[in-house]
Amino acid sequence: MTVSFDAMWADLEPVGRDPRGGYRRFAWTSADATLREWFEAEAARRGLDLVVDRAGNQWAWWGSPSAAAPGVVAGSHLDSVPNGGAFDGPLGVVSAFAAIDLLRSREHVPSRPIGVVNFGDEEGARFGVACAGSRLLTGALPVDRALALTDADGVGLAEALRAAGRPEPAADPEALARVGTFVELHVEQGRALAEPVGVATEIWPHGRWRITLDGEANHAGTTPLDARRDPMLDLADLVTSARAAASSHGVLATVGKVEVDPNGVNAIPSQVRAWLDCRGADPDAVAAVLADLDRFAPRRESWTGTTVFDPALAARLSGLLGGAPLLPTGAGHDAGILAAAGVPAAMLFVRNPTGVSHSPAEFAERADCHAGVEALADVLAELTR
């Protein structure tokens, strides 16, 4: 329903605005608390039952699901990357609420419960693990590893949760068992989609590696060039070598996060820590890139293999939506985590005319957003007849 979509979108628009542009909606911060309060209010506005699972994810249920009678769930996440765009995540949550409004306006009586979910810390911008909420829920992220995570300020996850008034997380197989099918609507993060709405077929394999480059701290104004051990030169080598290896093997590789000690203008660094993101359609090609970078001793922090969404379900939804295009994606999503855990899952993409994502320039036309709501409502109706 376009009216409810536009109203909810306007409510979310100012939350977590970054003065430098875009959004900074990190997990378990004041902005995150405001977003969670918004989700709770939207659930209450519709008379939906709010449940928070043991991993900290929020669920709003129309009906009462159980392991014996699981429901159909739509939704996504509300957090962002640093200086992120408005659409990545929130589009899916807002559209899910709006789709329920549309179904009710059509007087649809679902045969199964319908839920809306807000997964926590999907981007991993604060603690470095993407899809943390869904990984914790499914047990893919061990609790002890999660509690050992720290942010850039040295704040541990356990401390952040306490400050937010949340208990320590845990896997929640009971909550997972209440999900019979999951459909995540998301803005497309590329320019492959020419139609307003498409259906995902798979998520490419992808991973993150941490690389530590040691040097020797010294004075920038007195140390001769030939006497320096400057890890920034090794960083430059890493960046260019990653680009060359990715190009050679036909995948994508990015060094997008760097920490420098002591990070002073007039000091040669003692150490540089860098994170490599590498992904592509062929997992062997990704492995080949890492082999080419072996001299930097990359340490794997996460790896997700190819996630293939249920082909029959994807084909069914494409047909339902008038032959909506089928396309793969290189971006990770909570839908992929649930699919890997055995939950039948699907994704709908809304066209992104700029092809830009994880940036303030991320965009979707309002008419396409409304088309996404219509498509999601049609899918939920089909799955709950």
VEXDREN-2710 file (C-alpha; in Angstrom, 1 decimal):
% VEXDREN-2710
k/r/px/py/pz
1/MET/0.0/0.0/0.0
2/THR/1.7/3.2/-1.2
3/VAL/0.4/5.5/1.5
4/SER/1.7/3.3/4.4
5/PHE/5.0/2.8/2.5
6/ASP/5.6/6.5/2.1
7/ALA/4.7/7.3/5.7
8/MET/7.0/4.7/7.1
9/TRP/9.8/5.8/4.8
10/ALA/9.4/9.4/5.9
11/ASP/9.6/8.3/9.5
12/LEU/12.8/6.4/9.0
13/GLU/14.5/9.0/6.8
14/PRO/16.1/11.1/9.6
15/VAL/17.2/8.3/11.8
16/GLY/21.0/7.8/11.9
17/ARG/21.9/10.5/9.4
18/ASP/25.6/10.9/9.0
19/PRO/26.8/14.6/8.8
20/ARG/29.2/13.5/6.0
21/GLY/26.3/12.1/4.0
22/GLY/24.4/8.9/4.0
23/TYR/23.6/6.9/7.2
24/ARG/25.5/5.5/10.2
25/ARG/23.1/3.0/11.7
26/PHE/25.5/0.7/13.6
27/ALA/24.3/-2.2/15.8
28/TRP/23.5/-1.6/19.5
29/THR/23.9/2.2/19.3
30/SER/21.4/5.0/19.9
31/ALA/20.4/5.0/16.2
32/ASP/19.8/1.3/16.4
33/ALA/17.7/1.7/19.5
34/THR/15.5/4.2/17.7
35/LEU/15.2/1.9/14.7
36/ARG/14.1/-1.0/17.0
37/GLU/11.6/1.2/18.7
38/TRP/10.2/2.2/15.3
39/PHE/9.9/-1.5/14.4
40/GLU/8.1/-2.2/17.7
41/ALA/5.7/0.7/17.1
42/GLU/4.9/-0.4/13.5
43/ALA/4.1/-3.9/14.8
44/ALA/1.8/-2.5/17.5
45/ARG/0.1/-0.2/15.0
46/ARG/-1.0/-3.3/13.1
47/GLY/-1.8/-5.5/16.1
48/LEU/1.1/-7.8/15.4
49/ASP/2.7/-9.9/18.1
50/LEU/6.3/-8.7/18.8
51/VAL/8.9/-11.3/19.6
52/VAL/12.6/-10.8/20.2
53/ASP/14.6/-14.1/19.7
54/ARG/17.6/-15.1/21.8
55/ALA/19.9/-13.7/19.1
56/GLY/18.3/-10.2/19.4
57/ASN/16.4/-10.2/16.1
58/GLN/12.9/-8.7/16.1
59/TRP/9.8/-10.5/14.7
60/ALA/6.3/-9.2/14.3
61/TRP/3.7/-11.9/13.7
62/TRP/0.3/-11.9/12.1
63/GLY/-0.9/-15.2/13.6
64/SER/0.8/-17.6/15.9
65/PRO/3.5/-19.7/14.3
66/SER/4.9/-22.9/15.8
67/ALA/7.3/-25.6/14.7
68/ALA/4.3/-27.7/13.7
69/ALA/2.7/-24.8/11.8
70/PRO/5.5/-22.5/10.7
71/GLY/4.8/-19.2/9.0
72/VAL/6.0/-17.2/6.0
73/VAL/8.3/-14.3/6.9
74/ALA/9.4/-11.2/5.0
75/GLY/11.8/-8.5/6.1
76/SER/15.5/-7.6/6.1
77/HIS/17.6/-5.4/8.3
78/LEU/17.7/-1.7/9.4
79/ASP/21.5/-1.2/10.1
80/SER/23.9/0.3/7.6
81/VAL/27.5/0.4/6.6
82/PRO/29.4/3.6/7.3
83/ASN/27.9/6.4/5.2
84/GLY/25.6/3.9/3.7
85/GLY/22.5/4.4/1.6
86/ALA/18.9/4.6/2.7
87/PHE/17.6/1.5/0.8
88/ASP/19.9/-1.4/1.7
89/GLY/17.9/-3.2/4.4
90/PRO/15.2/-0.8/5.4
91/LEU/13.5/-1.2/2.0
92/GLY/12.8/-4.8/2.8
93/VAL/11.4/-4.1/6.3
94/VAL/9.2/-1.2/5.3
95/SER/7.9/-3.2/2.2
96/ALA/7.1/-6.1/4.4
97/PHE/4.9/-4.0/6.7
98/ALA/3.3/-2.3/3.7
99/ALA/2.6/-5.7/2.1
100/ILE/0.7/-6.8/5.1
101/ASP/-1.3/-3.6/4.9
102/LEU/-2.0/-4.3/1.2
103/LEU/-3.1/-7.9/2.0
104/ARG/-5.5/-6.7/4.6
105/SER/-6.9/-4.1/2.3
106/ARG/-7.6/-7.0/-0.1
107/GLU/-9.2/-8.9/2.7
108/HIS/-6.7/-11.7/2.4
109/VAL/-7.1/-14.4/5.1
110/PRO/-3.7/-16.2/5.3
111/SER/-3.7/-19.9/5.8
112/ARG/-0.4/-19.7/7.6
113/PRO/1.0/-17.0/10.0
114/ILE/2.9/-14.1/8.3
115/GLY/5.8/-12.5/10.0
116/VAL/8.0/-9.4/9.5
117/VAL/11.6/-9.6/10.7
118/ASN/14.4/-7.1/11.5
119/PHE/17.7/-9.0/11.6
120/GLY/20.3/-7.3/13.8
121/ASP/23.8/-6.3/12.6
122/GLU/23.5/-7.6/9.1
123/GLU/26.2/-5.3/7.7
124/GLY/28.7/-6.1/10.4
125/ALA/29.9/-2.5/10.3
126/ARG/30.6/-2.3/14.0
127/PHE/31.9/-5.7/15.0
128/GLY/33.2/-7.0/11.6
129/VAL/30.9/-10.1/11.1
130/ALA/28.2/-9.7/8.4
131/CYS/24.8/-11.1/9.1
132/ALA/25.6/-11.5/12.7
133/GLY/21.9/-11.7/13.8
134/SER/21.0/-14.4/11.5
135/ARG/24.2/-16.3/12.0
136/LEU/23.7/-16.3/15.7
137/LEU/20.1/-17.4/15.3
138/THR/21.1/-20.4/13.2
139/GLY/24.2/-21.2/15.1
140/ALA/26.5/-20.4/12.2
141/LEU/28.2/-17.9/14.5
142/PRO/29.3/-19.5/17.8
143/VAL/28.4/-17.4/20.8
144/ASP/31.9/-17.5/22.3
145/ARG/33.3/-16.0/19.0
146/ALA/30.6/-13.4/18.9
147/LEU/31.2/-12.3/22.5
148/ALA/34.9/-11.9/21.7
149/LEU/34.3/-9.4/19.0
150/THR/35.2/-5.8/19.6
151/ASP/34.5/-2.5/17.7
152/ALA/37.0/0.1/16.5
153/ASP/36.8/1.8/20.0
154/GLY/37.7/-1.5/21.8
155/VAL/34.1/-2.0/23.0
156/GLY/33.2/-5.7/23.2
157/LEU/29.9/-7.1/21.9
158/ALA/29.0/-8.2/25.4
159/GLU/29.6/-4.7/26.8
160/ALA/27.6/-3.1/23.9
161/LEU/24.7/-5.4/24.6
162/ARG/24.7/-4.6/28.3
163/ALA/24.7/-0.9/27.5
164/ALA/21.7/-1.4/25.2
165/GLY/19.9/-3.3/27.9
166/ARG/20.1/-6.6/25.9
167/PRO/21.1/-10.0/27.3
168/GLU/23.9/-12.0/25.9
169/PRO/22.9/-13.7/22.6
170/ALA/22.4/-17.4/21.9
171/ALA/21.3/-19.6/19.0
172/ASP/17.5/-20.0/18.9
173/PRO/16.4/-23.2/17.1
174/GLU/12.9/-22.7/18.4
175/ALA/12.6/-19.3/16.7
176/LEU/14.1/-20.7/13.5
177/ALA/11.7/-23.5/13.5
178/ARG/8.8/-21.0/13.3
179/VAL/10.0/-19.9/9.9
180/GLY/8.6/-22.1/7.1
181/THR/9.6/-19.9/4.3
182/PHE/11.6/-16.6/4.2
183/VAL/11.3/-14.0/1.4
184/GLU/13.7/-11.0/1.6
185/LEU/13.0/-8.0/-0.6
186/HIS/16.1/-5.9/-1.2
187/VAL/17.3/-3.1/-3.4
188/GLU/19.5/-4.5/-6.2
189/GLN/23.1/-3.7/-5.6
190/GLY/24.2/-3.5/-9.2
191/ARG/22.8/-2.5/-12.6
192/ALA/21.8/-6.0/-13.9
193/LEU/18.0/-5.5/-13.4
194/ALA/16.2/-3.7/-16.2
195/GLU/12.7/-4.4/-14.8
196/PRO/11.2/-3.0/-11.6
197/VAL/11.4/-6.3/-9.8
198/GLY/13.6/-9.4/-10.2
199/VAL/14.1/-12.7/-8.4
200/ALA/17.4/-13.9/-7.0
201/THR/18.8/-17.3/-8.0
202/GLU/22.0/-17.5/-5.9
203/ILE/24.6/-15.6/-3.8
204/TRP/28.2/-15.9/-5.0
205/PRO/30.7/-17.3/-2.5
206/HIS/32.4/-14.6/-0.6
207/GLY/34.8/-14.1/2.4
208/ARG/36.8/-11.7/4.4
209/TRP/40.5/-12.0/5.4
210/ARG/42.6/-10.1/7.8
211/ILE/46.2/-9.2/7.0
212/THR/48.7/-7.8/9.5
213/LEU/51.7/-5.9/8.2
214/ASP/54.5/-5.3/10.7
215/GLY/57.0/-2.4/10.5
216/GLU/59.0/-0.3/12.8
217/ALA/57.8/2.9/14.3
218/ASN/60.1/5.8/13.8
219/HIS/60.3/9.6/13.2
220/ALA/59.1/10.7/9.7
221/GLY/61.5/13.7/9.7
222/THR/64.8/12.0/10.7
223/THR/64.7/8.4/9.5
224/PRO/66.4/7.9/6.1
225/LEU/64.3/6.2/3.5
226/ASP/66.7/3.3/3.1
227/ALA/66.6/2.7/6.9
228/ARG/62.8/2.5/7.2
229/ARG/60.6/-0.5/7.7
230/ASP/57.4/1.1/6.6
231/PRO/54.3/-1.3/6.5
232/MET/52.4/1.3/4.4
233/LEU/54.6/0.2/1.4
234/ASP/53.5/-3.4/2.1
235/LEU/49.9/-2.1/2.2
236/ALA/50.3/-0.5/-1.2
237/ASP/51.7/-3.8/-2.5
238/LEU/48.7/-5.7/-1.1
239/VAL/46.1/-3.3/-2.6
240/THR/47.7/-3.4/-6.1
241/SER/48.4/-7.2/-5.9
242/ALA/44.8/-7.9/-4.9
243/ARG/43.5/-5.9/-7.8
244/ALA/45.8/-7.7/-10.2
245/ALA/44.9/-11.1/-8.9
246/ALA/41.2/-10.4/-9.0
247/SER/41.5/-9.2/-12.6
248/SER/43.5/-12.3/-13.5
249/HIS/41.1/-14.8/-12.0
250/GLY/37.8/-13.0/-12.9
251/VAL/36.5/-12.2/-9.4
252/LEU/36.2/-9.1/-7.2
253/ALA/38.7/-8.2/-4.5
254/THR/38.6/-5.1/-2.3
255/VAL/40.9/-3.8/0.5
256/GLY/38.3/-1.5/2.1
257/LYS/39.2/-1.3/5.8
258/VAL/42.6/-0.3/7.2
259/GLU/43.8/0.4/10.7
260/VAL/47.2/2.1/11.2
261/ASP/49.3/2.3/14.4
262/PRO/50.1/4.8/15.6
263/ASN/48.3/6.7/12.8
264/GLY/50.3/9.9/13.1
265/VAL/51.2/12.3/10.3
266/ASN/54.8/12.5/11.3
267/ALA/55.3/8.9/12.4
268/ILE/56.3/5.8/10.4
269/PRO/53.7/3.2/11.3
270/SER/54.7/0.2/13.5
271/GLN/51.8/-1.9/12.1
272/VAL/49.0/-1.8/9.5
273/ARG/46.0/-4.1/9.7
274/ALA/44.0/-4.5/6.5
275/TRP/40.8/-6.4/5.6
276/LEU/40.4/-8.1/2.2
277/ASP/37.0/-8.9/0.8
278/CYS/37.0/-11.3/-2.1
279/ARG/34.0/-12.9/-4.0
280/GLY/33.0/-14.2/-7.3
281/ALA/30.9/-16.8/-9.1
282/ASP/33.6/-19.5/-8.9
283/PRO/34.9/-20.4/-5.5
284/ASP/38.1/-21.9/-7.1
285/ALA/38.8/-18.5/-8.6
286/VAL/38.5/-16.9/-5.2
287/ALA/40.9/-19.5/-3.8
288/ALA/43.3/-18.7/-6.6
289/VAL/43.3/-15.0/-5.6
290/LEU/44.2/-15.9/-2.0
291/ALA/46.9/-18.2/-3.2
292/ASP/48.4/-15.3/-5.2
293/LEU/48.4/-13.2/-2.0
294/ASP/49.9/-16.0/0.2
295/ARG/53.0/-13.9/0.9
296/PHE/50.8/-11.5/2.9
297/ALA/49.6/-14.4/5.2
298/PRO/45.9/-13.5/5.0
299/ARG/43.9/-15.0/7.9
300/ARG/40.4/-16.0/7.1
301/GLU/37.7/-14.3/9.3
302/SER/34.6/-15.5/7.4
303/TRP/33.7/-17.6/4.4
304/THR/30.3/-18.4/2.8
305/GLY/30.2/-20.8/-0.1
306/THR/27.8/-20.5/-3.0
307/THR/24.2/-20.2/-1.7
308/VAL/21.6/-21.4/-4.3
309/PHE/18.1/-20.4/-3.5
310/ASP/15.4/-23.1/-4.0
311/PRO/15.2/-23.2/-7.8
312/ALA/11.6/-24.4/-7.8
313/LEU/10.6/-21.6/-5.5
314/ALA/12.5/-19.0/-7.5
315/ALA/10.9/-20.2/-10.7
316/ARG/7.4/-20.2/-9.1
317/LEU/7.8/-16.6/-7.9
318/SER/9.2/-15.4/-11.3
319/GLY/6.1/-16.9/-13.0
320/LEU/3.8/-15.4/-10.4
321/LEU/5.3/-12.0/-11.1
322/GLY/4.8/-12.2/-14.8
323/GLY/8.2/-13.6/-15.8
324/ALA/10.3/-11.4/-13.5
325/PRO/14.0/-11.7/-14.4
326/LEU/16.1/-14.3/-12.6
327/LEU/19.6/-13.1/-11.5
328/PRO/22.5/-13.9/-9.2
329/THR/24.1/-11.5/-6.8
330/GLY/27.5/-11.0/-5.3
331/ALA/26.1/-9.4/-2.1
332/GLY/25.5/-11.5/1.1
333/HIS/22.1/-11.4/2.7
334/ASP/20.3/-12.9/5.7
335/ALA/18.2/-14.9/3.2
336/GLY/21.4/-16.7/2.3
337/ILE/22.1/-17.6/6.0
338/LEU/18.7/-19.0/6.5
339/ALA/18.8/-20.9/3.2
340/ALA/22.1/-22.5/4.3
341/ALA/20.4/-23.5/7.5
342/GLY/17.7/-25.4/5.6
343/VAL/15.0/-22.8/5.5
344/PRO/13.3/-22.4/2.1
345/ALA/14.2/-18.9/1.1
346/ALA/13.9/-16.5/-1.8
347/MET/14.8/-12.9/-2.6
348/LEU/13.1/-10.2/-4.6
349/PHE/15.2/-7.3/-6.0
350/VAL/13.9/-3.8/-6.7
351/ARG/15.7/-2.0/-9.6
352/ASN/18.5/0.4/-8.7
353/PRO/19.0/2.8/-11.7
354/THR/22.4/4.0/-10.5
355/GLY/23.8/0.6/-9.7
356/VAL/25.4/2.1/-6.7
357/SER/25.1/0.6/-3.2
358/HIS/26.8/1.0/0.2
359/SER/26.9/4.7/-0.6
360/PRO/24.7/7.8/-0.2
361/ALA/24.1/7.6/-4.0
362/GLU/22.2/4.3/-3.5
363/PHE/18.7/4.8/-5.0
364/ALA/15.4/3.3/-6.1
365/GLU/12.6/5.1/-7.8
366/ARG/9.5/5.5/-5.6
367/ALA/7.4/3.8/-8.3
368/ASP/9.7/0.8/-8.3
369/CYS/9.5/0.6/-4.5
370/HIS/5.7/0.6/-4.7
371/ALA/6.0/-2.2/-7.4
372/GLY/8.2/-4.1/-4.9
373/VAL/5.4/-3.9/-2.3
374/GLU/2.9/-5.1/-4.8
375/ALA/5.1/-8.0/-5.8
376/LEU/5.9/-8.9/-2.2
377/ALA/2.2/-8.9/-1.3
378/ASP/1.4/-11.1/-4.3
379/VAL/4.1/-13.5/-3.1
380/LEU/2.9/-13.6/0.5
381/ALA/-0.6/-14.2/-0.7
382/GLU/0.5/-17.0/-3.0
383/LEU/2.4/-18.7/-0.1
384/THR/-0.4/-18.4/2.4
385/ARG/-3.4/-19.4/0.3
END
